Amino acid sequence: MSIVLYGSSPSPYVRRVRMLLDRVDYRFEAVDVYDDDKRSAYSAITPIRKLPVLMDGEKTIFDSHVICEYLRRELGLPEWSFEQLNLVSAVDAVNDALIIMFLATRSGIETSDDKLMFKLQRERIPISLNWLEEQAKAGGFDEWHIATIALISLMDWAEFRGLYDFSEYPALLEARNLHQERAIVRETYPQ
Ligand SMILES: N[C@@H](CCC(=O)N[C@@H](CS)C(=O)NCC(=O)O)C(=O)O
């Protein structure tokens, strides 16, 4: 494989891919999608202009889920179960809700307003986290798999950006702690 990964260091979606690429030789290309000129140039690579994108030789693959599935097959990793993929969907729900709030704040929009768009996110986050907390108590993140990778990426990113405090979710904190000594977790911490 001759791989180039386009991304940014803090992005939780990019970090999933970086953690899956543990011990794989690849080149990382940093892209700032919030800079007008850089985003415009990035359109030559992906029409959706989102991070991450992975290039492997002639193949261009976008969306972290598709990239992770591509790498899973290429690296000969076991299939992920539907239970694990459900966990990923719940992590995504929190991730996307926080990104919407983050982008609104960055755009100068008041997110505490009683606007439907923000109400939906504010409701979704604790409900999804409560469900994830129960899954963590049941051991859902004890092993190293795609949902564990997604959870760690979410929690570290949200804290790094000062977007969320997970202290009300001790089982999620414990689940993250279980894996914090892995070299790939430390090497890819947002900066
Ligand atoms: N579903 C996409 C989400 C990716 C995503 O939202 N990436 C953010 C960075 S964390 C992004 O590129 N945002 C720029 C934008 O929305 O224009 C995936 O899994 O790759």
Ligand as a Chemical Component Dictionary entry (heavy atoms), coordinates in Angstrom:
data_LIG
# 
_chem_comp.id                   LIG 
_chem_comp.type                 NON-POLYMER 
_chem_comp.pdbx_formal_charge   0 
_chem_comp.three_letter_code    LIG 
# 
loop_
_chem_comp_atom.comp_id 
_chem_comp_atom.atom_id 
_chem_comp_atom.alt_atom_id 
_chem_comp_atom.type_symbol 
_chem_comp_atom.charge 
_chem_comp_atom.model_Cartn_x 
_chem_comp_atom.model_Cartn_y 
_chem_comp_atom.model_Cartn_z 
_chem_comp_atom.pdbx_ordinal 
LIG N1  N1  N 0 -19.015 11.474 8.289  1  
LIG C1  C1  C 0 -17.729 12.098 8.107  2  
LIG C2  C2  C 0 -17.592 13.271 9.049  3  
LIG C3  C3  C 0 -16.264 13.966 8.882  4  
LIG C4  C4  C 0 -16.263 15.362 9.480  5  
LIG O1  O1  O 0 -17.284 15.901 9.921  6  
LIG N2  N2  N 0 -15.066 15.957 9.482  7  
LIG C5  C5  C 0 -14.936 17.325 9.932  8  
LIG C6  C6  C 0 -13.633 17.495 10.677 9  
LIG S1  S1  S 0 -13.741 16.675 12.231 10 
LIG C7  C7  C 0 -14.875 18.218 8.709  11 
LIG O2  O2  O 0 -14.225 17.900 7.752  12 
LIG N3  N3  N 0 -15.580 19.364 8.768  13 
LIG C8  C8  C 0 -15.595 20.312 7.708  14 
LIG C9  C9  C 0 -16.969 20.599 7.182  15 
LIG O3  O3  O 0 -17.962 20.076 7.721  16 
LIG O4  O4  O 0 -17.048 21.348 6.211  17 
LIG C10 C10 C 0 -16.634 11.052 8.371  18 
LIG O5  O5  O 0 -16.906 10.099 9.106  19 
LIG O6  O6  O 0 -15.542 11.171 7.795  20 
# 
loop_
_chem_comp_bond.comp_id 
_chem_comp_bond.atom_id_1 
_chem_comp_bond.atom_id_2 
_chem_comp_bond.value_order 
_chem_comp_bond.pdbx_ordinal 
LIG N1  C1  SING 1  
LIG C1  C2  SING 2  
LIG C1  C10 SING 3  
LIG C2  C3  SING 4  
LIG C3  C4  SING 5  
LIG C4  O1  DOUB 6  
LIG C4  N2  SING 7  
LIG N2  C5  SING 8  
LIG C5  C6  SING 9  
LIG C5  C7  SING 10 
LIG C6  S1  SING 11 
LIG C7  O2  DOUB 12 
LIG C7  N3  SING 13 
LIG N3  C8  SING 14 
LIG C8  C9  SING 15 
LIG C9  O3  DOUB 16 
LIG C9  O4  SING 17 
LIG C10 O5  DOUB 18 
LIG C10 O6  SING 19 
# 
